[in-house]
Amino acid sequence: MNTFSGKKVLISAYACEPHKGSEPGVGWNWVKQIARFHDVWVITRANNRGVIEKELQKFPLPNVQFIYFDLPVYLRFWKRGSRGVFLYHLLWQIGIYFITKRLSQTVSFDLLHHITFGNYRYASFLQFLRIPYVWGPLGGGDTTPGNFLKTLGFRGWIYEKMRMFSISSARWDFFVRRGIKKADLLIARTQETSERLSSLGAENIKLFSETGISSEEIFLKKNYDNKTFKVVSIGALLAFKGYHLSMEAFKKLNDVLPESEYWIIGDGADRPRLQNLTEQLNLKNKVIFLGRIRRDQVLQKMIEADVMIHPSLHDAGPWVILEAMTSGLPVICLDLGGPALQVTEETGFKIAAVSPQQVVKDMAEAMITLAKNPALVKKMGKAGRKRVEEYFSWDKKGEYINRLYSEILEKP
C-alpha cells in the first residue's frame, strides 16, 4: 500500500450521501477513501446534513470536517427535485468559492478536489484558487451513436439532440475551458469523455471508473438452479437506456426458449412505449416491469436471475453492473462508455454498437449462448466476482486515488 499521507484536502461534493448510488454515492465513497490517507474538509449541500450526521454517529470519520452550505431561500424557491438543478449547482459553486477562499486563509490546503457533480460541462469555480486542483471523476462526453437515434422515439430523439448541442457548446464556455487547462489532474470515467477533454486542451488525464463496491457486498452468493432462464435489467426507463433493443433481442431468445422471463427494474418516461412494445412483440406475460423497488429487493432479484443485460447507448459508470457481477451474473452490454471498462470477455459479452439490427442480433445470440450453457454462466459469474474484488473494491480504488494525489504533490 502507498504510504503517501497526511495532506490537507478540501473536497467539493455537491452530491454526497451514504448508502446511495449515482452521484451521492460517488461523493460519499470518494470522501471516505480519501480520508483513509489525509485530513479532509468537505463542502456539501446543507440538505445532506441529516443523513451524513446520522451515519457519522454510527461510523465516525474523525479526520473529516463537513461544511454545509445552501443558497438563501430567495435563490432556491424555484428548485423542485431535479427541476432547475444545474442552474442551482452553478449558483452553489459560486457560493462555495467565497467560503473556500476564506477558509484557505486559515487552513493551508495542499489540494482541492471537485468531485460532484461529475460532468465536465459544469465547471467548478475552485479553479480560481491558487492551490493544486483535481477535477473528476468526469463524464458527460458520451453520446448515442448516430444511427441509433431513429430508434429512440420522438421524445428520446429530442432529448439526445439537446444533449448533443450542450456537449458541442461546452467548447465555447470560458469556465469549462479554463478549468480543464487549470486542473493539475483530470479524472475521466469513460474513453469518450477523455477524448473530449483532450480536444479542449487537457494535458494530464487519467481514465478511472468512478464506481466501486464495498467488501461486504463482494461475496454475495448466486443460485444456479433456476428452471426458468431469467434476464434482468435495472435502471431508469429512458429512451437512451436501450431497453427497446434488449426487448427485441429477448424476443429472439423467447422464441428459442419459451421458459424464459425478462425482468425490468426501474421507471421513467419511456415506460409506456416499452409496454406497448411488449404487446407488439407478444411478450406481455414474459417481460415483467417491476418498477422502483428497494435496494435489498433489487439485490435479491439479481441473485435470483441468470444474466444481466445492460443495453444503454451511453452510460458513464453504472453501479448495477458491478452489483450484478458480485451476484454472479454474466453481463451483456454495449461496448461503449463505462460498461466497456467494467466488463471483459471473461465476465460477459460486450456488443459492438454498429447498427440497431446488429445489436439486437448479437445480444440475442449472447443470451441464447448463456441459456444453453449453464456452466458458462457459472464460469463468467465467478470471473465477475473476482474482477470486482481485484479492480473495483472501494479499498483498492482508494489506494489508487491516493497514488494519483502523490503524483501531483510530489512533483519536483
TORMARBA-223258 format. One line per 5 residues: their letters; for each residue x, y, z of C-alpha. Coordinates in Angstrom, 1 decimal. Layout:
<rs>
a = X Y Z  ... $
</rs>
This chain:
<rs>
mntfs = 0.0 0.0 0.0  1.2 3.5 -0.8  2.2 5.4 2.4  1.7 8.9 1.0  -0.5 10.6 3.6 $
gkkvl = -1.1 13.5 5.9  -2.1 16.2 3.5  -4.9 18.7 3.8  -7.5 18.2 1.2  -10.6 20.2 0.5 $
isaya = -13.4 18.5 -1.4  -16.3 20.0 -3.2  -19.1 17.4 -3.2  -22.5 18.9 -4.0  -24.0 15.4 -4.0 $
cephk = -22.8 13.3 -1.1  -24.9 10.8 0.8  -24.2 7.4 2.4  -25.9 4.2 1.1  -26.8 5.8 -2.2 $
gsepg = -25.8 5.1 -5.8  -25.1 7.5 -8.6  -23.6 11.0 -7.8  -24.5 10.9 -4.0  -22.8 7.6 -3.6 $
vgwnw = -19.7 8.7 -5.6  -19.3 11.8 -3.4  -19.6 9.8 -0.1  -17.4 6.9 -1.0  -14.7 9.0 -2.5 $
vkqia = -14.6 11.2 0.6  -14.3 8.0 2.8  -11.5 6.7 0.7  -9.5 9.9 0.6  -10.0 10.3 4.4 $
rfhdv = -8.1 7.0 4.8  -4.9 8.9 4.0  -5.5 12.6 4.5  -7.2 15.2 6.6  -10.3 16.2 4.7 $
wvitr = -12.7 19.1 4.6  -15.9 18.6 2.6  -18.2 21.2 1.3  -21.6 19.8 0.5  -25.3 20.8 0.4 $
annrg = -27.0 21.5 3.7  -29.8 19.2 2.9  -27.3 16.3 3.1  -26.6 17.1 6.7  -29.2 14.9 8.4 $
vieke = -28.2 11.6 6.7  -24.5 12.3 6.9  -24.6 13.1 10.6  -26.7 10.1 11.3  -24.2 7.9 9.6 $
lqkfp = -21.3 9.6 11.4  -22.9 8.7 14.8  -22.5 5.0 13.8  -19.3 5.2 11.8  -17.2 8.3 12.7 $
lpnvq = -14.7 9.8 10.3  -12.5 11.6 12.8  -10.3 13.4 10.2  -13.2 14.7 8.1  -14.9 18.0 8.7 $
fiyfd = -18.1 18.7 6.9  -19.1 22.2 5.9  -22.8 22.5 4.9  -24.0 25.2 2.5  -27.1 26.0 0.6 $
lpvyl = -28.3 29.1 -1.2  -30.7 31.5 0.6  -34.4 30.7 0.2  -35.0 33.5 -2.2  -32.4 31.9 -4.6 $
rfwkr = -33.8 28.4 -4.3  -37.5 28.6 -4.0  -37.9 27.6 -7.7  -35.9 24.4 -7.3  -38.0 21.3 -7.1 $
gsrgv = -36.3 17.9 -7.2  -34.3 17.7 -10.4  -36.0 20.8 -11.9  -33.6 23.6 -12.1  -30.7 21.5 -10.6 $
flyhl = -28.0 22.6 -13.0  -28.7 26.4 -12.5  -28.8 25.8 -8.8  -25.5 23.9 -9.0  -23.9 26.8 -10.8 $
lwqig = -25.0 29.3 -8.2  -24.0 26.9 -5.4  -20.5 26.7 -6.9  -20.2 30.5 -6.9  -21.2 30.5 -3.2 $
iyfit = -18.7 27.9 -2.1  -15.9 29.7 -3.9  -16.1 32.5 -1.4  -16.4 30.0 1.6  -13.3 28.2 0.3 $
krlsq = -11.4 31.4 -0.2  -12.0 32.5 3.4  -11.3 29.0 4.7  -8.0 28.8 2.8  -6.7 31.9 4.7 $
tvsfd = -6.7 29.9 7.9  -6.1 26.3 6.6  -3.2 25.7 4.3  -4.7 23.3 1.9  -2.4 21.1 -0.1 $
llhhi = -5.1 20.1 -2.7  -8.5 21.0 -3.9  -10.7 18.3 -5.4  -14.1 18.9 -7.1  -15.9 15.5 -7.2 $
tfgny = -19.6 16.0 -7.8  -21.3 16.9 -10.0  -19.0 14.8 -12.2  -19.8 16.4 -15.5  -17.1 18.3 -17.4 $
ryasf = -19.7 20.7 -18.8  -20.4 22.1 -15.3  -17.2 23.8 -14.1  -16.2 24.5 -10.5  -15.0 28.0 -9.5 $
lqflr = -12.4 26.4 -7.2  -10.2 26.6 -10.3  -9.6 30.2 -9.5  -7.8 29.5 -6.2  -4.0 29.1 -6.3 $
ipyvw = -4.0 25.6 -4.9  -3.3 22.3 -6.8  -6.6 21.3 -8.3  -8.1 17.9 -9.2  -11.3 17.6 -11.2 $
gplgg = -13.2 14.4 -11.5  -14.3 11.7 -12.0  -15.9 13.3 -15.0  -18.4 12.1 -17.5  -20.7 13.9 -19.9 $
gdttp = -18.8 13.3 -23.1  -20.7 10.2 -24.3  -23.4 10.4 -26.9  -25.8 8.0 -28.6  -24.3 6.6 -31.8 $
gnflk = -25.9 8.5 -34.7  -27.6 5.5 -36.4  -29.4 4.6 -33.2  -31.2 7.9 -32.8  -34.1 6.9 -35.0 $
tlgfr = -34.9 4.1 -32.7  -35.5 6.3 -29.6  -38.9 7.7 -30.4  -39.6 11.4 -30.8  -39.1 12.4 -27.2 $
gwiye = -35.9 10.4 -26.9  -34.6 11.9 -30.2  -35.3 15.4 -28.9  -33.6 14.7 -25.6  -30.5 13.3 -27.3 $
kmrmf = -30.3 16.2 -29.8  -30.5 18.8 -27.0  -27.8 16.8 -25.1  -25.5 16.8 -28.1  -25.9 20.5 -28.5 $
sissa = -25.0 21.0 -24.9  -21.9 18.9 -25.4  -20.8 20.8 -28.5  -21.5 24.2 -27.0  -19.3 23.4 -23.9 $
rwdff = -16.2 24.2 -26.0  -17.3 27.9 -26.0  -17.7 28.0 -22.2  -14.9 30.1 -20.8  -15.1 28.5 -17.3 $
vrrgi = -15.1 24.9 -18.7  -12.1 25.6 -21.0  -10.2 27.4 -18.2  -11.0 24.7 -15.6  -9.7 22.0 -18.0 $
kkadl = -6.5 23.8 -18.6  -6.0 24.8 -14.9  -6.6 21.4 -13.4  -3.4 19.6 -12.3  -5.3 16.3 -12.9 $
liart = -8.5 15.4 -14.7  -10.1 12.1 -14.0  -12.3 10.8 -16.8  -14.6 7.9 -16.3  -15.0 6.9 -20.0 $
qetse = -12.8 6.9 -23.0  -15.2 9.2 -24.9  -15.1 11.8 -22.2  -11.3 11.5 -22.0  -11.1 12.3 -25.8 $
rlssl = -13.4 15.3 -25.4  -11.2 16.7 -22.6  -8.1 16.2 -24.7  -9.7 18.1 -27.6  -10.3 21.0 -25.2 $
gaeni = -6.7 21.3 -24.2  -6.4 18.9 -21.2  -2.9 17.6 -20.7  -3.0 15.3 -17.6  -5.9 12.9 -17.9 $
klfse = -6.4 9.6 -16.1  -9.1 7.1 -17.1  -10.6 5.7 -14.0  -14.1 4.3 -13.2  -16.0 6.3 -10.6 $
tgiss = -17.9 3.4 -9.1  -16.9 0.7 -6.6  -18.3 -2.0 -4.3  -17.7 -2.4 -0.6  -16.0 -5.5 0.7 $
eeifl = -19.2 -6.6 2.4  -21.0 -6.9 -1.0  -18.3 -8.7 -3.0  -19.1 -12.2 -1.7  -22.9 -12.4 -2.4 $
kknyd = -23.9 -15.9 -3.3  -25.5 -17.0 -6.6  -28.1 -19.7 -7.0  -27.6 -21.6 -10.3  -30.7 -23.9 -10.1 $
nktfk = -33.3 -21.8 -11.9  -35.7 -23.8 -14.1  -36.8 -20.6 -15.9  -34.0 -18.6 -17.6  -34.3 -15.1 -16.1 $
vvsig = -32.8 -12.0 -17.7  -32.7 -8.7 -15.6  -32.2 -5.1 -16.4  -32.0 -2.3 -13.9  -32.2 1.5 -14.4 $
allaf = -34.3 4.5 -15.4  -36.7 3.8 -18.2  -35.4 6.4 -20.6  -35.0 6.0 -24.4  -31.2 6.1 -24.5 $
kgyhl = -31.1 3.2 -22.0  -31.8 1.0 -25.0  -34.4 -1.3 -23.4  -36.3 -1.3 -26.7  -33.3 -3.1 -28.2 $
smeaf = -32.9 -5.6 -25.4  -36.6 -6.4 -25.6  -36.3 -7.2 -29.3  -33.3 -9.4 -28.5  -35.2 -11.1 -25.7 $
kklnd = -38.0 -11.9 -28.2  -35.5 -14.0 -30.2  -34.4 -15.8 -27.0  -38.0 -16.5 -26.0  -38.8 -17.9 -29.4 $
vlpes = -36.0 -20.5 -28.9  -36.6 -20.9 -25.1  -40.2 -20.2 -24.1  -39.2 -20.9 -20.5  -37.6 -17.5 -20.1 $
eywii = -38.5 -14.2 -18.5  -37.2 -10.6 -18.7  -37.4 -8.6 -15.5  -37.1 -4.8 -15.9  -36.5 -2.9 -12.6 $
gdgad = -37.0 0.9 -12.7  -39.3 3.5 -14.0  -39.3 6.5 -16.3  -40.8 8.4 -19.2  -40.2 5.6 -21.7 $
rprlq = -42.2 3.0 -19.8  -45.4 3.4 -21.9  -43.5 3.0 -25.1  -41.8 -0.1 -23.8  -45.1 -1.6 -22.5 $
nlteq = -46.6 -1.1 -26.0  -43.6 -2.8 -27.4  -44.3 -5.9 -25.3  -47.7 -6.2 -26.8  -46.3 -5.7 -30.4 $
lnlkn = -43.8 -8.5 -29.7  -46.3 -10.8 -28.0  -44.2 -10.7 -24.8  -46.8 -9.2 -22.4  -46.5 -12.1 -19.9 $
kvifl = -42.8 -12.6 -20.5  -41.5 -9.1 -19.9  -42.2 -8.1 -16.3  -42.0 -4.5 -15.2  -41.2 -4.4 -11.5 $
grirr = -41.0 -0.6 -11.2  -38.9 1.1 -8.5  -38.2 -1.3 -5.6  -36.0 -1.2 -2.5  -32.3 -1.8 -2.9 $
dqvlq = -32.4 -5.0 -0.9  -35.1 -6.2 -3.2  -33.0 -5.3 -6.2  -30.1 -7.3 -4.9  -32.4 -10.3 -4.3 $
kmiea = -33.7 -10.2 -7.8  -30.1 -10.1 -9.2  -29.3 -13.2 -7.1  -32.4 -15.0 -8.5  -31.6 -14.0 -12.1 $
dvmih = -29.2 -15.8 -14.6  -27.9 -12.8 -16.6  -28.0 -9.1 -16.6  -28.5 -7.2 -19.9  -27.4 -3.5 -19.9 $
pslhd = -28.2 -2.1 -23.3  -27.5 1.6 -22.6  -26.4 3.7 -25.5  -24.3 5.9 -23.2  -23.5 5.4 -19.6 $
agpwv = -20.6 6.7 -17.6  -20.3 4.3 -14.7  -23.3 2.1 -13.9  -23.3 0.7 -10.4  -25.7 -2.0 -11.3 $
ileam = -23.1 -3.8 -13.5  -20.7 -4.2 -10.6  -23.6 -5.3 -8.3  -24.6 -7.9 -10.9  -21.0 -9.2 -11.2 $
tsglp = -20.8 -9.6 -7.4  -24.1 -11.5 -7.6  -22.6 -14.0 -10.0  -24.3 -12.7 -13.2  -22.7 -12.6 -16.6 $
vicld = -23.3 -9.2 -18.1  -24.4 -8.4 -21.7  -23.7 -4.7 -22.5  -22.8 -2.5 -25.4  -19.1 -1.8 -26.0 $
lggpa = -19.5 1.8 -25.0  -18.7 4.1 -22.1  -18.4 2.9 -18.6  -19.6 -0.6 -19.2  -16.8 -1.2 -21.7 $
lqvte = -14.3 -0.6 -18.9  -16.2 -2.8 -16.4  -17.0 -5.9 -18.4  -14.4 -8.2 -20.0  -14.8 -11.2 -22.3 $
etgfk = -14.3 -13.4 -19.2  -17.2 -11.8 -17.4  -19.7 -11.3 -20.1  -20.4 -10.1 -23.7  -19.6 -6.6 -25.0 $
iaavs = -21.6 -5.9 -28.1  -20.3 -3.6 -30.8  -22.8 -0.8 -31.5  -22.7 -0.8 -35.3  -26.4 -0.8 -36.1 $
pqqvv = -29.7 -1.4 -34.3  -30.3 -4.6 -36.2  -26.8 -6.0 -35.5  -27.1 -5.1 -31.8  -30.4 -6.9 -31.4 $
kdmae = -29.0 -10.0 -33.3  -25.7 -10.1 -31.2  -27.5 -9.6 -27.9  -29.9 -12.4 -28.7  -27.1 -14.7 -29.6 $
amitl = -25.3 -13.9 -26.4  -28.5 -14.7 -24.3  -29.1 -17.9 -26.2  -25.5 -19.0 -25.7  -25.8 -18.4 -22.0 $
aknpa = -29.2 -20.1 -21.7  -27.9 -23.2 -23.4  -24.7 -23.3 -21.3  -25.2 -23.2 -17.5  -21.5 -24.0 -17.0 $
lvkkm = -20.6 -20.8 -18.9  -23.0 -18.8 -16.8  -21.3 -20.1 -13.6  -17.8 -19.6 -15.0  -18.5 -16.0 -16.0 $
gkagr = -20.2 -15.3 -12.7  -17.1 -16.4 -10.8  -14.9 -14.4 -13.0  -17.1 -11.3 -12.5  -16.8 -11.5 -8.7 $
krvee = -13.0 -11.9 -9.0  -12.8 -8.9 -11.3  -14.8 -6.7 -8.9  -12.7 -7.8 -5.9  -9.4 -7.1 -7.8 $
yfswd = -10.3 -3.8 -9.5  -13.5 -2.3 -8.2  -13.5 -2.7 -4.4  -13.5 0.7 -2.7  -10.4 -0.1 -0.7 $
kkgey = -8.4 -0.8 -3.9  -9.9 2.3 -5.6  -8.9 4.4 -2.5  -5.3 3.3 -2.8  -5.3 4.3 -6.5 $
inrly = -6.8 7.7 -5.7  -4.0 8.2 -3.2  -1.4 7.3 -5.8  -2.8 9.9 -8.1  -2.5 12.5 -5.4 $
seile = 1.1 11.6 -4.7  1.9 12.1 -8.4  0.7 15.6 -8.2  2.0 16.7 -4.9  5.4 15.0 -5.0 $
kp = 6.4 16.5 -8.3  9.7 18.3 -8.1 $
</rs>
